[in-house]
Amino acid sequence: MTKMTYVDAIDLAIVALGDNTEAVDKLTALKVQMSKKASSVNSKKRAEADARAERVYNALAEMDEPVTCSDLIKLTSDEEVASYSVARVSALLKKLGDRVNHEMKGKKSLYSIA
């Protein structure tokens, strides 16, 4: 079970306890504590992913013409982006959404700045 599953179970336990205010208060405090911890971990990971996506965007901005993910990795001057896998670059480009143009040329996916 995940921590959020336990948080949902706490909701059910609070409803079941009804009039037992001491137990309800303790469970409510536990739920708040678990929710805060889960959201802080998620926000750190999200911030890191956003920073990586921005690096990929800047690397793509260096290119004169639309490129594939593997070409982006080979041609960029950013050493961190050059160390990314093709799958990671592809996912980060999709994360950028409307900021990036995606076109298919045969079986190749080509990306450029929108």
Contacts in CASP RR format, 6 or more apart in sequence:
PFRMAT RR
TARGET T0000
AUTHOR 0000-0000-0000
METHOD contacts of the structure
MODEL  1
MTKMTYVDAIDLAIVALGDNTEAVDKLTALKVQMSKKASSVNSKKRAEAD
ARAERVYNALAEMDEPVTCSDLIKLTSDEEVASYSVARVSALLKKLGDRV
NHEMKGKKSLYSIA
3 34 0 8 1.000
3 37 0 8 1.000
3 38 0 8 1.000
4 34 0 8 1.000
4 38 0 8 1.000
6 34 0 8 1.000
7 31 0 8 1.000
7 34 0 8 1.000
7 35 0 8 1.000
7 38 0 8 1.000
10 27 0 8 1.000
10 28 0 8 1.000
10 30 0 8 1.000
10 31 0 8 1.000
10 34 0 8 1.000
11 31 0 8 1.000
13 27 0 8 1.000
14 24 0 8 1.000
14 27 0 8 1.000
14 28 0 8 1.000
14 31 0 8 1.000
17 23 0 8 1.000
17 24 0 8 1.000
17 27 0 8 1.000
18 24 0 8 1.000
49 92 0 8 1.000
49 95 0 8 1.000
52 84 0 8 1.000
52 88 0 8 1.000
52 92 0 8 1.000
53 92 0 8 1.000
53 95 0 8 1.000
53 96 0 8 1.000
55 78 0 8 1.000
55 80 0 8 1.000
55 81 0 8 1.000
56 72 0 8 1.000
56 81 0 8 1.000
56 84 0 8 1.000
56 89 0 8 1.000
56 92 0 8 1.000
56 93 0 8 1.000
56 96 0 8 1.000
57 96 0 8 1.000
57 99 0 8 1.000
57 100 0 8 1.000
57 113 0 8 1.000
58 78 0 8 1.000
59 72 0 8 1.000
59 76 0 8 1.000
59 77 0 8 1.000
59 78 0 8 1.000
59 81 0 8 1.000
60 67 0 8 1.000
60 72 0 8 1.000
60 93 0 8 1.000
60 100 0 8 1.000
60 111 0 8 1.000
60 112 0 8 1.000
60 113 0 8 1.000
61 113 0 8 1.000
62 75 0 8 1.000
62 76 0 8 1.000
62 77 0 8 1.000
63 72 0 8 1.000
63 75 0 8 1.000
63 112 0 8 1.000
65 112 0 8 1.000
66 101 0 8 1.000
66 103 0 8 1.000
66 110 0 8 1.000
66 111 0 8 1.000
66 112 0 8 1.000
67 75 0 8 1.000
67 110 0 8 1.000
67 111 0 8 1.000
67 112 0 8 1.000
68 108 0 8 1.000
68 109 0 8 1.000
68 110 0 8 1.000
68 111 0 8 1.000
69 86 0 8 1.000
69 89 0 8 1.000
69 90 0 8 1.000
69 93 0 8 1.000
69 109 0 8 1.000
69 111 0 8 1.000
70 86 0 8 1.000
72 81 0 8 1.000
72 89 0 8 1.000
72 111 0 8 1.000
73 81 0 8 1.000
73 82 0 8 1.000
73 84 0 8 1.000
73 86 0 8 1.000
73 89 0 8 1.000
74 82 0 8 1.000
76 82 0 8 1.000
81 89 0 8 1.000
84 92 0 8 1.000
90 109 0 8 1.000
93 100 0 8 1.000
93 102 0 8 1.000
93 111 0 8 1.000
98 114 0 8 1.000
99 113 0 8 1.000
99 114 0 8 1.000
100 111 0 8 1.000
100 112 0 8 1.000
100 113 0 8 1.000
100 114 0 8 1.000
101 111 0 8 1.000
101 112 0 8 1.000
101 113 0 8 1.000
101 114 0 8 1.000
102 109 0 8 1.000
102 110 0 8 1.000
102 111 0 8 1.000
103 109 0 8 1.000
103 110 0 8 1.000
103 112 0 8 1.000
104 110 0 8 1.000
END
